[in-house]
Amino acid sequence: MKLQELLTDLIAIDSTSVLSNEPVVAYIEEYFEGSAVKCHRLPSHEVGKFNLLLVKGEPSEDGITLCGHMDTVPATAGRWKSDPWTLTERDGSWHGRGSCDMKGFVAIAIQAIERAEINLGCVAVLLVCDEELGSFGAKYVLENGLPVSIPKQVIIGEPTSLQVVRLHKGHLSMRVSIKGVSAHTGSPHLGKNALAEGGKVICALSALSLQYEALRTDSSEHFPDVAKFPVLTVSTVKSGSAINVVPDSFELGIGMRLLPDQNKDEVVAEIKKSITDVCELPWNLEELGDNPTMLTSENSAINKWLCEYIEQKGSVGVSYGTDGGYLSHSGYECVLYGAGDIAVAHKPDEYVPVHEMETCVHTIDTAVQHFCGTGK
């Protein structure tokens, strides 16, 4: 089967994160039925969601692992020039939901393990669920492990425009809750306005965010100028029931994008201090989610070989999170490398350039040959 045909089939299966991914898992299992590739369907964080591990060769920590996620963000068909779930070629690119992020790489990985010849270790393809919701599939791997050993050198096929990325920011989601006392606004002295206190907190955290914009760490040099600092964002607010009622509760959603070499606990302590300094009512800071940072050594085998192979000088950091956060915390040495531009990944008419896909195929095949002992 040609790569375009395989990608056409994968995109035709709607694996939006809110749906079960069993249909796409079943398709890949059927694809490898009767082959030398062993499929392990693995449970994940909720019913109807699965991770899928493909292995060729005897399970080993030597060799190479290719990793991708099977889920996609939603698509609104009316905003597309073509059917989001029909792979369409125009202007030298393949258009379709997931073509770039990241069924294009899933298709490449499937065919790479199918073609692989192995003299050393094994080739593994780890396909996870719900990356778009917070890397829940990769988190499940961190917490529960895998049934067999797989290689520690990992290429995650996120769209990087064929750059090697060895570090990325994390995303810490939190909620600030303030408890007040409700009262009629005609008798405000009987109440305690949680929303008014929340306003002070918003201002304090906005000021802290500006301070962070001036912060630099050792990893900052690897990020573009607009992203060299940690980002604190005040994102959502919920408070008040009616205009004539003093609000007795306030909830503020905040997001913190940490640099890879920052200490999470220290940053959370700074956020708490900013709240304490201005809020006079009882409050609580709750962690909702923590998609970890990724910081792979410049001297790791996978980073050194891949950078040398594509002739990339220097390290590249990105501001979005990936499954590499959890996997690197599980002892794997991860880099991102894939066709397509992250800037178009979640938009209508998402696409991946065909020539980048062809280059990626060659690079991944060569990486498999190198790490599995069949290359020069």
C-alpha positions, -999 to 999 in steps of 0.1 A, spaced: 0 0 0 13 35 -9 18 60 18 -10 82 4 -34 54 4 -26 45 40 -30 81 51 -63 84 32 -76 54 52 -64 68 85 -79 103 80 -112 87 69 -115 73 105 -127 101 127 -106 99 158 -115 132 173 -104 132 210 -140 131 223 -147 98 205 -134 63 212 -102 55 192 -111 18 189 -118 21 152 -84 34 143 -67 9 166 -86 -19 150 -76 -7 115 -39 -8 124 -42 -42 140 -59 -56 109 -32 -39 88 -5 -60 105 -24 -92 108 -2 -122 98 29 -100 97 62 -100 117 49 -70 136 34 -78 170 5 -56 181 -2 -49 218 -36 -32 224 -32 -15 258 -57 1 281 -56 38 289 -71 63 312 -108 57 304 -131 31 288 -131 32 250 -96 47 248 -65 26 240 -28 29 234 -13 7 207 23 -7 208 38 -23 177 70 -42 180 92 -59 154 122 -79 166 128 -92 201 117 -66 227 148 -46 238 159 -12 250 182 -11 220 170 0 186 145 29 180 110 38 190 87 59 168 59 76 186 27 94 176 -8 101 187 -39 88 171 -64 115 181 -71 148 164 -88 180 173 -124 185 159 -131 198 124 -160 219 113 -167 208 77 -183 240 66 -151 260 72 -130 237 50 -126 239 12 -127 201 11 -141 173 33 -118 172 64 -120 134 65 -111 129 29 -74 133 20 -72 159 -8 -41 169 -27 -38 204 -40 -9 228 -44 17 202 -35 1 194 -1 -22 168 14 -52 184 31 -73 167 58 -78 167 96 -47 150 111 -27 152 79 -1 174 97 -10 166 134 -3 138 132 -17 110 112 9 118 85 36 106 108 16 77 121 14 65 85 51 70 81 58 50 113 35 22 103 53 17 70 87 22 86 83 -7 110 67 -28 82 99 -23 60 124 -26 89 152 -51 88 167 -56 123 202 -68 133 202 -50 167 174 -45 192 140 -39 179 118 -13 163 88 -1 183 59 22 173 41 36 203 7 51 193 -11 69 221 -45 84 227 -57 118 238 -26 138 233 -48 167 223 -66 166 257 -35 167 278 -13 137 267 -35 113 288 -23 82 269 14 90 275 6 98 311 -9 64 315 23 48 301 43 68 327 21 56 355 16 20 344 45 10 322 44 -12 291 41 -50 288 75 -53 271 107 -34 269 111 -9 240 140 12 228 149 43 248 158 64 218 125 79 206 114 101 177 80 117 182 66 128 149 50 161 158 50 187 130 83 205 133 89 215 97 116 188 97 136 204 125 149 184 154 134 196 187 149 184 219 132 207 244 98 222 250 78 240 276 53 224 298 17 235 306 5 237 342 -33 243 345 -46 256 378 -77 271 393 -79 298 420 -111 296 441 -121 324 465 -149 320 490 -170 351 500 -204 357 516 -236 363 496 -258 393 504 -284 416 488 -265 445 471 -288 469 491 -270 456 522 -235 451 510 -221 453 545 -236 419 552 -216 402 524 -180 396 513 -175 402 476 -155 373 462 -154 389 428 -139 421 440 -111 401 457 -108 381 425 -102 413 406 -72 420 428 -59 385 422 -62 390 384 -42 422 386 -16 406 408 -11 376 385 -10 399 355 18 418 372 36 386 379 32 376 342 50 408 332 78 400 356 82 365 340 86 382 306 119 395 318 130 361 332 157 341 313 171 307 321 198 286 305 173 270 281 159 304 269 186 307 242 170 278 223 136 295 220 126 322 195 127 358 209 89 358 215 91 327 236 123 329 256 104 333 289 78 314 310 42 325 302 16 330 329 -19 334 314 -51 345 331 -76 325 310 -111 320 325 -133 336 351 -165 324 368 -184 345 394 -217 360 403 -253 349 399 -272 382 395 -264 419 394 -283 425 427 -264 398 446 -230 401 462 -209 373 447 -200 346 472 -176 327 450 -150 334 424 -130 309 402 -101 319 380 -85 295 355 -48 301 349 -21 285 327 16 284 333 40 275 305 72 266 322 106 266 306 122 231 306 148 240 333 124 258 357 114 243 391 76 238 392 73 240 430 92 273 431 69 288 404 38 276 422 51 292 454 55 325 436 20 324 423 6 316 458 26 345 473 11 369 447 -24 358 457 -17 360 494 -4 395 491 -37 409 478 -65 385 487 -82 391 521 -108 362 517 -102 325 520 -88 311 488 -74 279 473 -51 270 444 -59 237 428 -38 219 401 -60 207 372 -34 193 349 4 192 344 17 184 310 54 182 317 83 199 301 108 180 278 145 185 281 166 159 263 204 161 265 221 176 235 245 146 237 218 120 237 222 94 209 190 102 191 196 140 191 232 138 180 225 114 152 194 131 139 209 166 140 241 154 122 220 135 96 199 165 86 228 189 92 211 209 119 233 232 139 221 241 174 191 232 195 155 242 189 129 247 216 91 250 211 64 264 234 38 237 230 36 205 250 38 169 236 38 133 247 75 138 250 70 154 284 56 123 300 78 99 281 110 117 289 99 115 326 96 77 320 133 74 311 131 77 273 153 101 254 129 119 231 132 144 202 105 158 180 108 155 143 81 155 117 67 170 85 44 199 85 40 232 103 24 233 138 10 267 128 -16 250 105 -22 219 126 -55 228 143 -69 251 116 -94 245 88 -77 231 57 -49 216 77 -22 203 54 12 187 51 35 194 22 41 162 1 78 169 -3 83 171 35 65 138 39 89 122 14 119 137 32 105 125 65 100 89 51 137 88 40 150 102 73 129 78 95 139 48 74 176 58 77 172 63 115 157 28 117 186 13 98 212 32 119 198 23 153 189 -13 144 223 -21 130 215 -24 93 228 10 82 263 22 74 
